[in-house]
Amino acid sequence: MANGTNAMLVGARRGAPASVPGTSWRARGQWLLAAVAAAFTVAQLVLVGPGLGLGWDETVYVSQNSAQAPPAFFSAPRARGVSLLVAPVTSWSTSTELLRVYLALLSGLGLYLALRVWRTLFPARVLAAAGALFASLWITLFYGPAAMPNQWVAFGALACVGCFLRVRADHRDRAALWGVAAGAALMAWMRPTDAVWISLPLIVLVAAGRRMRLGLVLLAGLATGIGQWVIEAHLSHGGLAQRLHEGSRIQGGLGWNIAVDDQLRSLVGRALCRPCTGSLPHPTVMAWWFVLPLLAAAGLAIAARARRTTPTLLLLACATTAALPYLFMIGYAAPRFLLPTYLLLAIPVADALFHLVTRADGRARPAAVAVLALGLAGHLAVQYVVLDRTVDRTAADRRDWARTAAHLNRLGVRPPCLLTGTDAIPVAFYAGCSSANPRGHNVNTTEAGILDTARRIPTAALSRPGGPPPPYARGWQRHPSAGLDLHLAPPPRASGPA
């Protein structure tokens, strides 16, 4: 086995295929990837836990197909992919624990399948190491069991790029051709704009090589998700131009914005850095972020010397286009935005690390192995600390929402009911109510509409502790709750006889 592995690596350096087909991959490669995927799933359930309540964005996606609460307002930038992904559970169960386990298992499977696509392009151990590196990030573990789109964009991107390269190498590979369409569709259903950015290098290659069939399959996959998003724009948002304009407004106005420092600030565990102020995290928290592009560049240099540049270069190109809008075109940051970039970079980085610790004859460099082991140990320790603090802080916030919802139910605000004001969307989901807001990023009603609804069903406005209620809620009865003040509208008048 050792001789076979050494021959595979030496062959890869000389430009031969980077994996050994047949028995070697079936016996070793699949088990390596399966072990990484299984460890990823277990780590999610142990370190994040199935009991973590749903976050703000999650309640929006889950509520679209849930019996727990009416559908929350679906703002212009959102896409329907996550709601479809969770529907097999949320359509019949309100158990958050069941949903977390389902998503953890599904994300482990997604990582395995996305990496397996690359089995003819890189050695098994490089792919396994890439998966382990990606899975070691606190961001990956935190969002693995979350009803959020970014990690699924990452899986779709890696699978699409890998299948794209396989079809270019062998046009008879029908499974890979279907994989291009499936990966593109997964990205587009989750986040249409991300899918377009990530696909740009692929489209350029198709145009340069005149691969019409491959290009049509890629565009067909993208069209499934983007087409639905465009149709919904015309049905619910006044047209595509209006939806794009509204999406830009909600995100603070898209344009030239340097958000690199915002992304650095978010690495400390800030799920949403908006506004993104304060000092930068400790250097130990940010170190991996600066090492990542250096190792990726080293991976490209190694691939160029081995005359197998195209796979690595395409991974780096797609990772770059995936990151560009979130580093230079948006005025805030969320660490999950860059998950596709991290996964696409993981393979070149793992390839570089193996090269740095391995001699040309396949033997290990003991000093380099020791330095790498020490660096990885420190990296894992930092990631665990950030993850642990993030989970604790997030769990506390979501427990407050649940307590506020229970308090509202005890005060008589029970379904059918309406909540408005601060944190109305997540609290409404927990309470089983509808949510509405006449201002802010989720405008879906007017003050007159809220007052009219308050005459018919129990209604409450939420505000920060000690802060003023919304203007339309002045005079409503105030009740302090868990981190929020509740302002209850007068009880609706009972309908008299007709």
Buried (B, 14 or more C-beta within 10 A) or exposed (E): EEEEBBEBBBBBBEEBBBBBEEEBBEEBBBEBBBBBBBBBBEBBBEBBBBEBBBBBBBBBBBBBBBEBBBBBBBBBBBBBBBBBBBBEBBEEBBBBEBBBBBBBBBBBBBBBBBBBBBBBBBBBBBBBBBBBBBBBBBBBBBBBBBBBBBBBBBBBBBBBBBBBBBBBBEEEBEEBBBBBBBBBBBBBBBBBBBBBBBBBBBBEBBEEEEBEEBBEBBBBBBBBBBEBBBEBBEEEBEEBEEBBBBBBBBBBEBEEBEBEEBBBBBBBBBBBBBEBEEEEBEEEBBBBBEEBBEBBBBBBBBBEEBEBBBBBBBBBBBBBBBBEBBBEBBBBBBBBBBBBBBBBBBBBBBBBBBBBBBEEEBEEEEEBEEEBEEBBEEBEEBBBBBBBEBBEEBBEBBBBBBBBBBBBBEBEBBBEBBBBBBBBBBBBBBBBBBBBBBEEBBBBBEBEBBEEBBEEBBBBBBBEEEEEBBEBBEEBEEBEBBBBBBBBBEEBEEEEEE
